[in-house]
């Protein structure tokens, strides 16, 4: 996982399919995602800090904050809010 900067340093991982992140579980269903419009069969979900299941679309970023809480960002929003911290060589 690469490190990115917001107001705090967070870990971020781009999720594409089941098994990409240990806290994102596979979602099964016949309905369509309200965010991307694709079938929920290729989506995941996780339990957020408020106890609600939150969908994860393929290509979304899974961000772990300093308290261990997960947040999901669509790629366009992630690109505006975060910058990659370059590793020192």
C-alpha positions in Angstrom: 0.0 0.0 0.0 1.2 3.5 -0.8 1.0 6.4 1.7 -0.9 9.6 0.8 -1.3 12.9 2.6 -4.5 14.8 3.5 -4.4 16.7 6.8 -3.0 13.5 8.3 -1.1 10.7 6.8 -3.3 7.8 5.8 -2.9 4.4 4.1 -4.8 4.0 0.8 -5.5 1.0 -1.4 -7.4 0.9 -4.6 -10.0 -1.8 -4.6 -11.0 -3.7 -7.7 -12.3 -7.2 -6.6 -13.0 -9.5 -3.8 -9.8 -10.3 -1.9 -8.1 -7.0 -2.6 -8.5 -5.7 1.0 -9.1 -7.8 4.1 -11.9 -5.6 5.6 -13.9 -5.4 2.3 -16.4 -8.3 2.0 -18.0 -9.4 -1.2 -21.5 -8.0 -2.0 -24.0 -10.2 -3.7 -27.3 -9.0 -5.1 -29.3 -8.4 -8.3 -29.7 -4.7 -7.8 -27.5 -1.9 -9.2 -25.1 0.4 -7.3 -26.5 3.9 -6.6 -23.0 5.4 -7.1 -21.7 3.8 -10.3 -24.8 2.1 -11.8 -23.0 -1.3 -12.2 -24.3 -4.6 -10.8 -23.7 -5.2 -7.1 -22.2 -8.6 -7.9 -18.8 -7.2 -8.5 -18.9 -4.8 -5.5 -17.8 -5.1 -2.0 -18.8 -3.6 1.3 -17.5 -2.9 4.8 -18.9 -1.8 8.1 -18.2 1.9 8.7 -17.4 3.5 12.0 -21.2 4.3 12.4 -22.1 0.6 12.1 -23.6 0.9 8.6 -22.6 -1.3 5.6 -21.0 0.9 3.0 -20.6 -0.2 -0.7 -17.2 -0.3 -2.4 -17.2 0.1 -6.2 -14.5 -1.4 -8.3 -11.7 1.2 -8.7 -12.6 3.1 -5.5 -9.9 3.9 -2.9 -10.1 2.3 0.6 -8.5 4.8 3.0 -7.5 3.9 6.6 -7.2 6.9 8.8 -5.0 7.3 11.9 -7.7 5.8 14.1 -8.0 2.7 11.9 -11.4 3.7 10.4 -12.0 3.0 6.8 -13.4 5.5 4.3 -14.2 5.0 0.6 -13.4 7.6 -2.1 -14.3 7.5 -5.7 -11.2 8.1 -7.9 -12.0 11.7 -8.9 -12.6 12.8 -5.3 -9.5 10.9 -4.1 -7.3 12.6 -6.7 -8.4 16.0 -5.5 -8.1 15.3 -1.8 -4.8 13.4 -1.5 -1.3 13.6 -2.8 1.2 10.7 -2.9 4.1 10.9 -0.5 7.2 10.0 -2.5 9.4 7.5 -0.8 12.9 8.9 -0.1 15.5 7.1 -2.1 
